[in-house]
Amino acid sequence: MKDRPSVVIVSPATAAANNGNWRTAARWATLLADSCKARVVQAWPDADAARDTVMLALHARRSAAAVKAWHASRGSRGLAVVLTGTDLYGDLPNDFASLASIEAASQLVVLQEDGLRVLPQPFRAKARVIYQSTPALPVLPKPVGQLTAVMVGHLREVKSPGTFFDAARLLRGEPGIQLRHIGAAEEPAWAGRAHATERECPGYRWLGALPHERTREEIRAAHVLVHPSAAEGGAHVVMEAVCSGTPVIASRVSGNVGMLGEDYDGYFEHGDAAALARLLRLCHAEDPSTGTLARLGAQCARRAALFAPEAEQAALLRLVQDLEIPP
């Protein structure tokens, strides 16, 4: 009987960070557990390195040392590099460490379909999409006659919280629209701006950082998720909204387009708070069963199968099988 593959998942993030990279690594270890011996590490080689047959390295630059060590001892066989938002929309194409990791890998993984377009042409042939997943939750009934919009994202520049603040100010005379904001302020200045927005805009409330389970329930209870980021590799909160029956209004940036589709109707140009406010007004004013909110909900529902756990598990197993084949 053939031994199960030993898969090491390299994640530069730790459980304490609880960010997207860590959640991806932890989820992949769980999805692979029935078919592989899988573990998550920050650095490689470690005490168990000799048994490893496959490496899945998250983040081309931050996992570069582990990728280099694997390639030096084993070549490209068994090596996949998973490209995050920072890789695709920040480090590439000019960061030497990122390029070295990509060149060393036998396979590349992006987490949403537009990532393939952004990837430099010479590397696309060895790249594939593996959508991240989350369990679907039953859709909650939403109150009629009001609109609750939730943004989930730590208060830092790349998440564009300022766009949400500005939209709150544009909507402050419209009590039927409530804005809720979940995320920690990673710099004191952002906390000050959030508190100022609360003082000036009765419809805006900053909830700070919340446990993941509570955050998911806030998304599920909202009429719409707002996701105004400047750059994303494949946002967990987008798939969590889609799989909770909550439509999304998002900035038209590559990572969001790759999750929701090119023809999605819920985009606004990054940083355009007035356009965001207009979309929220439409969702509030129109018939929720036939208007903008219903149309966005139907479009999101058609994407939900992409984010099913069984789809992600099957894609991961195909990747591991392909990596074990000699190049």
Buried (B, 14 or more C-beta within 10 A) or exposed (E): EEEBBBBBBBBBBEEEEBBBBBBBBBBBBEBBEEBBBBBBBBEBBEEEBEEBBBBBBBBBBBBBBBBBBBBEEEEBBBBBBBBBBBBBBBBBEEBEBBBBBBBBBBBBBBBBBBBBEBBEEEBBEBBBBBBBBBEBBEEEEBEEEEBBBBBBBBBBEBBBBBBBBBBBBBBBEBEEBBBBBBBEBEEEEBBEBBEEBBEEBEBBBBBEEBEEEEBBBBBBBBBBBBBBBBBBBBBBBBBBBBBBBBBBBBBBBBBBBBBBBEEBBBBBEBBBBEBBBBBBBBBBBBEBEEBBBBBBBEBBBEBBEBBBBEBBBEBBBEBBEEBEEEE
